[in-house]
Amino acid sequence: MHADPTPRWGGLALTVGMVPALFFLEIDRQVISFVIAILILIVIGGIDDCKRLGWRTKLFAILLSITTFVFLGGVSIRNLGFYGLDFNVRLGWVSIPFTYFCIVGVTNAINLIDGLNGLAGGISFMAFVFLGIGGMMSGEPVLGFICFSFAGALLGFLFYNFPKARIFMGDSGSLLIGFSLASLSILLTQGNNHIHAVGPIITEVDLYKAALSEEFALQPMFPVLILFVPIFDTLRVITVRLLLRKNPFHPDRSHLHHLFIKSGFCPITTVVALWTVTFLCGVVALLLIKQSSVPYLGIVLGLSLFVSWLADALGRKRKDQQKQLKEAKDT
């Protein structure tokens, strides 16, 4: 979709914009593990942007980053939140493998939707903003500050990526963003955050956190709803590929944005439409911030059914257009 040569070093620009926010944090094993993890992905992604690497190499880099973050940082998904029952759904020994699954999934989801100018960047920008607001409301202002800083870096990138791309995000950028979204989501929802700010604001931040943490708590479904578009699209595409006995890691043109384009929508309209869905999901997630996971789960399931119907309708519309075109040629 791009006739002019365009540099793929958006990941480097994002790194320059995102990493300085980490300088305001106390040196802690979670901070160290996070920095090491994203550096691994930036390096591998940068190499892939210059010389295409196989999916196995990138998957290995993601797994190595997760291992660093999980075991060095002591981070994992231990429970799935309150589901309207009288207990939290705790994962026990499944916690570690489930954490790997979720981080790999979100990281690849952002990478896979990076198919149109501004699509991955805009969705990720809104996701960081909503996560930041959620962090402030749940008594995690430091994590909220990090999310807002990352959102600011993405906003600067979008000026050069949408509507006309003067620079691409590249794999270095999409892997960095996807991993950061997944990692910060875990820290915000699992209560295992030990990251603190440096300087005189520490006391005020700790008091603020203590005052709010008992009243509000982010449900694990909170980031799932915010990231509904990339998560659903990835799960749908992988499921279809497996049903067709195709390699789920090999790229194709069956993503939601491809279906919109094939059905006659222009790229800008497609991007704005998926941005709008993400924005609405974020607003609903904030409105439900004090609720149990039941409303979140219901909305996610409802959206999944609607978007599944929409994807099927777009696919049938494309087939009808091809059929009509073929009949016109025959006549």
ZAMARGU-4260 file (C-alpha; in steps of 0.2 Angstrom, whole numbers, plus 5000, padded with zeros to 4 digits):
<rodrens>
0) 5000/5000/5000 | 5015/5011/5000 | 5023/5017/4984 | 5037/5028/4991 | 5052/5021/5001
5) 5048/5024/5020 | 5060/5021/5034 | 5055/5008/5047 | 5064/5016/5062 | 5049/5022/5071
10) 5054/5010/5085 | 5070/5020/5088 | 5060/5036/5089 | 5048/5028/5101 | 5062/5022/5112
15) 5070/5039/5113 | 5053/5046/5119 | 5048/5032/5131 | 5063/5027/5140 | 5067/5044/5148
20) 5051/5041/5159 | 5060/5027/5167 | 5073/5038/5174 | 5061/5045/5186 | 5059/5028/5194
25) 5069/5020/5209 | 5081/5006/5203 | 5071/4991/5207 | 5072/4973/5201 | 5055/4976/5192
30) 5062/4991/5183 | 5078/4983/5179 | 5069/4967/5172 | 5057/4978/5162 | 5072/4988/5154
35) 5082/4973/5150 | 5066/4965/5142 | 5062/4980/5131 | 5080/4982/5126 | 5080/4964/5119
40) 5065/4967/5109 | 5071/4984/5102 | 5087/4975/5096 | 5079/4960/5088 | 5065/4971/5081
45) 5078/4983/5074 | 5088/4969/5066 | 5071/4962/5059 | 5068/4980/5051 | 5084/4979/5042
50) 5085/4961/5038 | 5070/4951/5039 | 5070/4938/5053 | 5060/4922/5054 | 5045/4921/5066
55) 5054/4909/5076 | 5068/4921/5080 | 5056/4935/5085 | 5046/4922/5096 | 5062/4917/5105
60) 5066/4935/5108 | 5048/4938/5115 | 5050/4923/5126 | 5067/4928/5132 | 5060/4945/5137
65) 5045/4938/5146 | 5057/4926/5156 | 5067/4941/5161 | 5052/4951/5167 | 5043/4936/5175
70) 5058/4928/5185 | 5069/4943/5188 | 5055/4955/5191 | 5044/4943/5200 | 5029/4947/5190
75) 5015/4935/5185 | 4996/4934/5183 | 4990/4926/5199 | 4971/4929/5198 | 4958/4933/5185
80) 4948/4945/5196 | 4931/4944/5205 | 4918/4937/5194 | 4902/4940/5204 | 4906/4925/5215
85) 4913/4925/5233 | 4931/4922/5228 | 4945/4927/5216 | 4949/4915/5202 | 4967/4911/5207
90) 4978/4902/5194 | 4990/4893/5206 | 5003/4883/5196 | 4995/4889/5180 | 5000/4907/5183
95) 5017/4907/5175 | 5012/4898/5158 | 4997/4909/5158 | 5007/4925/5160 | 5018/4919/5145
100) 5003/4916/5135 | 4995/4933/5138 | 5011/4943/5135 | 5015/4934/5119 | 4997/4936/5114
105) 4997/4955/5117 | 5014/4958/5110 | 5010/4949/5094 | 4993/4957/5093 | 5000/4975/5092
110) 5013/4968/5079 | 4999/4960/5068 | 4988/4975/5067 | 5002/4987/5062 | 4996/4985/5044
115) 4989/5003/5040 | 4996/5020/5044 | 4992/5025/5061 | 4982/5010/5066 | 4993/5002/5079
120) 5000/5018/5085 | 4983/5026/5087 | 4975/5011/5096 | 4991/5009/5107 | 4990/5028/5111
125) 4972/5027/5117 | 4976/5011/5127 | 4991/5019/5136 | 4979/5034/5140 | 4965/5024/5147
130) 4978/5013/5157 | 4985/5029/5164 | 4968/5035/5169 | 4965/5018/5177 | 4981/5019/5186
135) 4978/5036/5193 | 4960/5030/5199 | 4966/5014/5207 | 4980/5022/5217 | 4995/5018/5205
140) 5000/5035/5200 | 5018/5030/5196 | 5012/5017/5183 | 4999/5030/5177 | 5013/5042/5174
145) 5023/5029/5164 | 5007/5026/5154 | 5005/5044/5150 | 5023/5046/5145 | 5022/5032/5133
150) 5006/5039/5126 | 5015/5055/5123 | 5029/5047/5114 | 5016/5038/5103 | 5007/5055/5100
155) 5023/5062/5093 | 5025/5047/5082 | 5008/5048/5075 | 5011/5065/5068 | 5024/5057/5056
160) 5014/5041/5053 | 4996/5047/5050 | 4987/5050/5038 | 5003/5049/5027 | 5017/5039/5033
165) 5034/5047/5033 | 5041/5034/5045 | 5035/5017/5050 | 5034/5009/5067 | 5043/4994/5062
170) 5044/4978/5072 | 5056/4987/5085 | 5042/4999/5088 | 5027/4986/5088 | 5036/4974/5099
175) 5041/4987/5111 | 5023/4994/5113 | 5015/4977/5114 | 5026/4971/5127 | 5024/4987/5137
180) 5005/4987/5136 | 5005/4969/5142 | 5018/4972/5156 | 5010/4987/5163 | 4992/4979/5162
185) 4999/4965/5173 | 5007/4977/5186 | 4991/4987/5186 | 4979/4973/5189 | 4988/4960/5199
190) 4994/4970/5215 | 5012/4965/5213 | 5019/4982/5208 | 5034/4987/5218 | 5039/5002/5206
195) 5041/5019/5215 | 5046/5036/5209 | 5062/5045/5215 | 5063/5062/5223 | 5052/5072/5235
200) 5035/5066/5227 | 5037/5048/5234 | 5028/5053/5251 | 5014/5061/5242 | 5012/5047/5229
205) 5012/5034/5243 | 4999/5043/5253 | 4989/5045/5237 | 4991/5026/5233 | 4986/5021/5251
210) 4970/5032/5250 | 4964/5025/5234 | 4970/5007/5233 | 4956/5001/5245 | 4942/5010/5236
215) 4947/5005/5218 | 4955/4990/5210 | 4957/4987/5192 | 4950/4971/5186 | 4960/4960/5174
220) 4946/4962/5162 | 4950/4981/5162 | 4965/4981/5150 | 4956/4966/5140 | 4942/4978/5136
225) 4953/4992/5131 | 4964/4981/5120 | 4948/4972/5113 | 4952/4976/5094 | 4970/4969/5093
230) 4966/4955/5105 | 4950/4949/5096 | 4958/4952/5079 | 4973/4941/5083 | 4962/4927/5091
235) 4950/4927/5076 | 4964/4926/5063 | 4974/4913/5072 | 4958/4902/5074 | 4954/4904/5056
240) 4971/4899/5050 | 4971/4884/5062 | 4954/4878/5055 | 4961/4880/5037 | 4976/4870/5043
245) 4988/4885/5039 | 5003/4890/5049 | 4996/4903/5062 | 5012/4912/5062 | 5013/4915/5043
250) 5005/4932/5038 | 4990/4934/5027 | 4977/4947/5022 | 4963/4941/5033 | 4964/4954/5047
255) 4950/4966/5051 | 4958/4981/5043 | 4961/4970/5027 | 4942/4965/5027 | 4937/4984/5028
260) 4949/4988/5013 | 4943/4974/5003 | 4925/4979/5005 | 4928/4996/4998 | 4933/5007/5013
265) 4948/5018/5011 | 4962/5016/5023 | 4959/5032/5033 | 4941/5027/5036 | 4946/5010/5041
270) 4959/5017/5054 | 4946/5030/5061 | 4933/5016/5063 | 4944/5005/5073 | 4951/5020/5083
275) 4933/5024/5087 | 4929/5006/5093 | 4945/5007/5104 | 4940/5024/5111 | 4922/5017/5116
280) 4929/5002/5124 | 4941/5013/5134 | 4926/5024/5140 | 4916/5009/5145 | 4930/5001/5154
285) 4932/5017/5164 | 4914/5018/5168 | 4914/5000/5175 | 4930/5003/5185 | 4922/4999/5201
290) 4912/4984/5195 | 4916/4966/5196 | 4922/4957/5180 | 4905/4951/5175 | 4900/4967/5166
295) 4917/4967/5158 | 4915/4949/5152 | 4898/4952/5146 | 4903/4967/5135 | 4918/4958/5128
300) 4908/4943/5123 | 4894/4954/5115 | 4908/4964/5106 | 4916/4948/5100 | 4899/4942/5093
305) 4896/4958/5084 | 4913/4960/5077 | 4912/4942/5071 | 4896/4945/5062 | 4904/4961/5055
310) 4919/4952/5049 | 4908/4939/5041 | 4897/4952/5033 | 4912/4961/5026 | 4919/4944/5019
315) 4902/4940/5010 | 4902/4958/5003 | 4919/4956/4996 | 4914/4939/4988 | 4898/4947/4981
320) 4908/4961/4973 | 4920/4948/4965 | 4905/4938/4959 | 4897/4954/4951 | 4914/4959/4943
325) 4916/4942/4936 | 4898/4942/4929 | 4901/4959/4921 | 4917/4953/4912 | 4908/4937/4906
330) 4894/4948/4898
</rodrens>
